[in-house]
Amino acid sequence: MGTLSLNQRAALLSVLMLVVGLLIWEAAIPAQKAVKELTEYEILTGAGSPKAGVPPPSQVIIKAWDQLSDPFYDAGPNDKGIGIQIGYSIYRVLTGYLLAALIAIPFGFLIGMSQVAYKAFNPFIQVLRPISPLAWMPLALFIIGDSEASAIFVIFICSIWPMLINTAFGVAGVREDWVNVARTHELGPIKTAFTVILPAAAPTILTGMRISIGIAWLVIVAAEMLVGGTGIGYYVWNEWNNLDLTSVVFSILMIGVVGMLLDAMFGLLQRRVTYAE
């Protein structure tokens, strides 16, 4: 163990905890008792059928293998593969997220570079920021009249605030010396913004973008449960209505994996633009 690096030791500990956790989970779930022979009446009324319960990890692994072996099958409106459902969710998340970025980052620049703009807009930001994104859903459905666009709007509204605030904070925190050097070289405001302020504020801006993508992925699951149709949130809710808890647990794990990958992608971008003074 002494020759292993810190990352290797951490990885081994993670695998050990996973294995122990799965064994405890498997042992904690009682085996399903065999159903006794039923009369025709009991079969027709559903009596004696196995009760729904939390599945052991062995069942979840079998379900995962079954679903991931053909993730893009399409057998109708209520029977689509997990890959298709996740694809719909990612499309909605990225659409709302990119629309939010197009507004939040330039607007954050304006607020960060102007004390007057900051003081003028700050009360509105502080009032709107704490509102739960799902609270906007009924209003969005009424005004927009389309569940798909309403879900995208909810992602937009939940993504905009971390990006806006972090952009403003990053721009306002750029060292005055660097801006003065740009003025000495007679750089215009736009060139100063792109060559001095943006690179200096990029780590803080990407922190806001990383927070926003995590919130967006959280919110889309709840939004799709409300609007239905397609998406990983709808998949979870539909499987719950079918009392298929194995599929519910599997989809929860898939939500976590996709969220981890999205966060890792932005974490990599953040490291690429981070600099040492």
C-alpha positions as CSV (number, residue, x, y, z in Angstrom):
1,M,0.0,0.0,0.0
2,G,2.9,2.3,0.7
3,T,3.9,2.2,-3.0
4,L,0.5,3.2,-4.2
5,S,-0.2,6.9,-5.1
6,L,-2.9,8.9,-3.3
7,N,-5.4,8.5,-6.3
8,Q,-4.8,4.7,-6.4
9,R,-5.4,4.3,-2.7
10,A,-8.6,6.5,-3.0
11,A,-9.8,4.3,-5.9
12,L,-9.2,1.1,-4.0
13,L,-11.1,2.4,-1.0
14,S,-14.0,3.5,-3.2
15,V,-14.2,0.0,-4.8
16,L,-14.0,-1.6,-1.4
17,M,-16.8,0.6,0.0
18,L,-18.9,-0.1,-3.1
19,V,-18.5,-3.9,-2.8
20,V,-19.2,-3.9,1.0
21,G,-22.3,-1.6,0.4
22,L,-23.6,-3.9,-2.3
23,L,-23.1,-7.0,-0.2
24,I,-24.9,-5.4,2.8
25,W,-27.8,-4.3,0.4
26,E,-28.1,-7.8,-1.1
27,A,-28.1,-9.4,2.4
28,A,-30.7,-6.9,3.7
29,I,-33.3,-7.7,1.1
30,P,-35.3,-10.9,2.0
31,A,-35.7,-13.4,-0.8
32,Q,-39.1,-13.3,-2.5
33,K,-41.2,-16.3,-1.2
34,A,-42.6,-18.6,-3.8
35,V,-46.3,-18.0,-4.5
36,K,-48.5,-20.9,-3.5
37,E,-50.8,-22.5,-6.1
38,L,-53.7,-20.1,-6.7
39,T,-57.3,-20.7,-7.6
40,E,-58.7,-19.3,-10.9
41,Y,-60.5,-16.6,-8.9
42,E,-57.3,-15.5,-7.1
43,I,-55.4,-15.3,-10.4
44,L,-58.1,-13.1,-12.0
45,T,-58.2,-10.8,-9.0
46,G,-54.4,-10.6,-8.7
47,A,-54.4,-12.1,-5.2
48,G,-51.2,-13.7,-4.0
49,S,-49.0,-11.8,-6.5
50,P,-45.6,-10.8,-5.2
51,K,-45.6,-7.5,-3.4
52,A,-43.5,-4.7,-4.7
53,G,-40.4,-4.1,-2.7
54,V,-36.9,-2.6,-2.9
55,P,-35.0,-4.9,-5.3
56,P,-31.5,-6.3,-4.4
57,P,-28.5,-5.1,-6.4
58,S,-28.4,-8.4,-8.3
59,Q,-31.8,-7.6,-9.9
60,V,-30.7,-4.0,-10.6
61,I,-27.6,-5.3,-12.4
62,I,-29.7,-7.7,-14.5
63,K,-32.1,-4.8,-15.4
64,A,-29.1,-2.6,-16.2
65,W,-27.7,-5.2,-18.5
66,D,-31.0,-5.7,-20.2
67,Q,-31.6,-2.0,-20.7
68,L,-28.0,-1.0,-21.7
69,S,-27.7,-3.9,-24.2
70,D,-30.3,-2.1,-26.4
71,P,-30.7,1.5,-25.0
72,F,-32.2,3.0,-28.1
73,Y,-35.2,0.7,-28.8
74,D,-38.5,2.4,-29.5
75,A,-41.6,0.2,-29.0
76,G,-44.1,3.0,-28.8
77,P,-44.9,6.2,-26.8
78,N,-44.7,4.5,-23.4
79,D,-41.9,2.0,-24.1
80,K,-38.6,3.6,-25.2
81,G,-35.0,2.7,-24.3
82,I,-33.1,4.4,-21.5
83,G,-30.8,6.0,-24.1
84,I,-33.7,7.7,-25.9
85,Q,-35.1,8.9,-22.6
86,I,-31.7,10.4,-21.4
87,G,-31.3,11.9,-24.9
88,Y,-34.5,13.8,-24.6
89,S,-33.5,15.1,-21.1
90,I,-30.1,16.1,-22.2
91,Y,-31.5,18.0,-25.2
92,R,-33.9,20.0,-23.0
93,V,-31.1,20.7,-20.5
94,L,-28.6,21.9,-23.0
95,T,-31.2,24.0,-24.9
96,G,-32.3,25.8,-21.8
97,Y,-28.8,26.0,-20.4
98,L,-27.3,27.5,-23.6
99,L,-30.1,30.1,-23.8
100,A,-29.4,31.0,-20.2
101,A,-25.6,31.3,-21.0
102,L,-26.3,33.6,-24.0
103,I,-28.1,36.1,-21.6
104,A,-26.3,35.5,-18.3
105,I,-22.7,35.9,-19.4
106,P,-23.0,39.2,-21.3
107,F,-25.4,40.6,-18.7
108,G,-23.0,39.5,-15.9
109,F,-20.2,41.4,-17.7
110,L,-22.4,44.5,-17.7
111,I,-23.2,44.2,-14.0
112,G,-19.6,43.4,-13.1
113,M,-18.1,46.3,-15.0
114,S,-20.6,49.0,-13.8
115,Q,-21.4,49.7,-10.1
116,V,-24.5,51.6,-11.3
117,A,-25.8,48.6,-13.2
118,Y,-25.0,46.3,-10.2
119,K,-27.0,48.5,-7.8
120,A,-29.8,48.9,-10.2
121,F,-30.3,45.3,-11.0
122,N,-29.3,43.7,-7.7
123,P,-32.8,44.0,-6.0
124,F,-34.5,42.2,-9.0
125,I,-31.9,39.5,-8.9
126,Q,-32.3,38.9,-5.2
127,V,-36.1,38.7,-5.5
128,L,-36.1,36.3,-8.5
129,R,-33.1,34.1,-7.6
130,P,-34.7,32.3,-4.6
131,I,-37.9,31.3,-6.5
132,S,-38.0,27.5,-7.0
133,P,-37.8,26.8,-10.7
134,L,-40.8,24.4,-10.5
135,A,-42.9,27.3,-9.2
136,W,-42.6,28.8,-12.7
137,M,-44.0,25.6,-14.4
138,P,-47.8,26.3,-14.1
139,L,-47.3,29.9,-15.4
140,A,-45.0,28.6,-18.2
141,L,-47.6,26.0,-19.2
142,F,-50.4,28.6,-19.2
143,I,-48.5,31.2,-21.2
144,I,-46.4,29.0,-23.5
145,G,-49.0,26.3,-23.9
146,D,-46.4,23.6,-24.7
147,S,-45.0,21.1,-22.3
148,E,-41.7,20.8,-24.1
149,A,-41.0,24.5,-24.3
150,S,-42.2,24.9,-20.7
151,A,-39.6,22.4,-19.5
152,I,-36.9,24.2,-21.4
153,F,-38.0,27.5,-19.9
154,V,-37.7,26.0,-16.4
155,I,-34.2,24.9,-17.2
156,F,-33.4,28.4,-18.5
157,I,-34.7,30.1,-15.4
158,C,-32.8,27.8,-13.0
159,S,-29.6,28.0,-15.0
160,I,-29.3,31.8,-15.4
161,W,-28.7,32.9,-11.8
162,P,-25.5,31.0,-10.9
163,M,-23.9,32.0,-14.3
164,L,-25.0,35.6,-13.9
165,I,-23.8,36.1,-10.4
166,N,-20.5,34.3,-10.9
167,T,-19.8,36.2,-14.1
168,A,-20.5,39.5,-12.4
169,F,-18.4,38.5,-9.4
170,G,-15.5,37.3,-11.6
171,V,-15.5,40.5,-13.7
172,A,-15.7,42.8,-10.7
173,G,-12.8,40.9,-9.1
174,V,-10.3,41.4,-12.0
175,R,-7.2,43.2,-10.7
176,E,-7.3,46.9,-11.4
177,D,-3.6,46.8,-12.4
178,W,-4.4,44.6,-15.4
179,V,-7.2,46.9,-16.6
180,N,-4.8,49.9,-16.2
181,V,-2.2,48.2,-18.3
182,A,-4.8,47.7,-21.0
183,R,-5.7,51.4,-20.8
184,T,-2.0,52.2,-21.1
185,H,-1.8,50.2,-24.3
186,E,-4.9,52.2,-25.5
187,L,-7.0,49.1,-25.8
188,G,-10.7,49.8,-26.4
189,P,-13.4,48.6,-24.0
190,I,-14.4,45.6,-26.2
191,K,-10.8,44.5,-26.7
192,T,-10.1,44.9,-23.0
193,A,-13.1,42.8,-22.2
194,F,-12.0,39.9,-24.5
195,T,-8.2,40.0,-24.0
196,V,-7.9,41.0,-20.3
197,I,-11.2,40.7,-18.3
198,L,-12.6,37.5,-19.9
199,P,-9.4,35.3,-19.4
200,A,-9.0,36.6,-15.8
201,A,-12.7,36.0,-15.0
202,A,-12.9,32.7,-16.9
203,P,-12.4,30.4,-13.8
204,T,-15.1,32.1,-11.9
205,I,-17.5,32.1,-14.9
206,L,-16.9,28.4,-15.4
207,T,-17.6,27.8,-11.7
208,G,-21.0,29.4,-12.2
209,M,-21.6,27.3,-15.4
210,R,-20.6,24.2,-13.6
211,I,-23.1,24.9,-10.8
212,S,-25.8,25.7,-13.3
213,I,-25.5,22.5,-15.3
214,G,-25.8,20.5,-12.0
215,I,-29.0,22.4,-11.0
216,A,-30.4,22.1,-14.5
217,W,-29.9,18.3,-14.4
218,L,-31.6,18.1,-11.0
219,V,-34.6,20.2,-12.2
220,I,-35.2,18.5,-15.5
221,V,-36.0,15.2,-13.7
222,A,-38.8,16.9,-11.6
223,A,-40.0,18.9,-14.6
224,E,-40.4,15.8,-16.7
225,M,-42.3,14.1,-14.0
226,L,-44.8,17.0,-14.2
227,V,-45.1,17.4,-17.9
228,G,-44.7,13.7,-18.9
229,G,-44.2,12.3,-22.4
230,T,-40.5,11.6,-22.6
231,G,-37.3,12.0,-20.7
232,I,-35.6,10.3,-17.7
233,G,-37.9,12.0,-15.2
234,Y,-41.0,10.7,-17.1
235,Y,-39.3,7.2,-17.2
236,V,-38.9,7.2,-13.4
237,W,-42.5,8.2,-12.8
238,N,-43.9,5.8,-15.4
239,E,-41.9,2.9,-13.9
240,W,-43.1,3.9,-10.4
241,N,-46.7,3.8,-11.7
242,N,-46.0,0.3,-13.0
243,L,-44.6,-0.6,-9.5
244,D,-41.4,-1.7,-11.2
245,L,-39.0,-0.6,-8.5
246,T,-36.0,-2.3,-10.2
247,S,-36.4,0.0,-13.1
248,V,-36.8,3.0,-10.7
249,V,-33.6,2.2,-8.9
250,F,-31.8,1.6,-12.2
251,S,-33.0,5.0,-13.6
252,I,-31.9,6.7,-10.4
253,L,-28.4,5.3,-10.8
254,M,-28.4,6.5,-14.5
255,I,-29.4,10.0,-13.4
256,G,-26.4,10.0,-11.0
257,V,-24.0,8.7,-13.7
258,V,-25.1,11.3,-16.3
259,G,-24.9,14.1,-13.7
260,M,-21.4,13.0,-12.7
261,L,-20.3,13.0,-16.3
262,L,-21.7,16.5,-16.9
263,D,-20.0,17.8,-13.8
264,A,-16.7,16.1,-14.8
265,M,-16.8,17.7,-18.2
266,F,-17.1,21.2,-16.7
267,G,-14.6,20.4,-14.1
268,L,-12.1,19.6,-16.9
269,L,-12.9,22.9,-18.6
270,Q,-12.5,24.7,-15.4
271,R,-9.0,23.3,-14.8
272,R,-8.0,24.2,-18.3
273,V,-8.7,27.9,-17.8
274,T,-7.4,28.1,-14.2
275,Y,-4.1,29.9,-13.9
276,A,-1.6,30.6,-11.1
277,E,-0.9,34.2,-10.3
